[in-house]
Amino acid sequence: MAGFEEFTDPRLVAVYDLWDPVRTDTPFYVDLATELAASSVVDVGCGTGYLACELARHGHRVTGVDPSRPMLDVARRRPNGNLVRWIDGDASRLGDDEYDLAVMTGHVAQIIADDEDWRLTLAAIRRALRPGGRLAFESRDPAARGWEAWTPETSRRVLDGGELGTIEVWSQSTVVRGERVSSDLHYRFASSGEVLISHGEFRFRPRADLTRSLTEVGFSVQHVFGDHQRGPVKDGSPELVFVAARE
């Protein structure tokens, strides 16, 4: 995975959680784990571990897996981080028939842009799930054309970094090539004037393609929501939130 320095540069990892101090997607995944009575949950691409630790706080046995050591360092230091098993790597590091629920949040599905990498990830997750286990994840609905807001004028924000001071962030150089959208995320630290850039490419797969990729590796799609409040998919829905079962 080239680019995405926000996941690997310790200076950017340190401010990663400032983007969404209140995660609006977290209740969806916590509620789903409760409804499924999932005793064991794996968070694939767990990042700094916010959701994994919340699931552990609610009594689930949780594993968090991520290829970024700097992000896992943050995750281990979180409250309840000692309750989570952390794995440095990707889904291929998981065992077989071990989990009731797998989740991928933070648009991890879009970061895995290569088709073969995506297939291998889904296949590894399926192997890690017990028969009947569920996979839940979200991907931005390409019909909503959310990347059109990835401009300096519409994306500029100022984050309160506490001891780090204020940090101005904005998207720039957004390029669309079919389903692939690349964009540079700029961070300007007011205290030093330093600007750091994270380069990212995202895959905006249509609903039909995501469904097909799931069924090809042995999942059956149970639900597709248009947002994390379980609304229907309709024109302008920001997300495609999938819940699929291992067959």
Buried (B, 14 or more C-beta within 10 A) or exposed (E): BEBBBBBBBEBBBBBBBBEEEEBEBBEBBBEBBEEBEBEBBBBBBBBBBBBBBBBBBBEBBBBBBBBBEBBBBBBBEBEBBEBBEBBEEBBEEBEEEBBBBBBBBBBBBBBBBEEEBBBBBBBBBBBBBBEEBBBBBBBBBBBBEBBEEBBEEEBBEEBEBEEBEEBBBBBBBBEBEEBEBBBBBBBBBEEEEEEBBBBBBBBBBBBEBBBEBBEEBBBEBEEBBBBBEEEEBEEEBBBBBBBBBBE
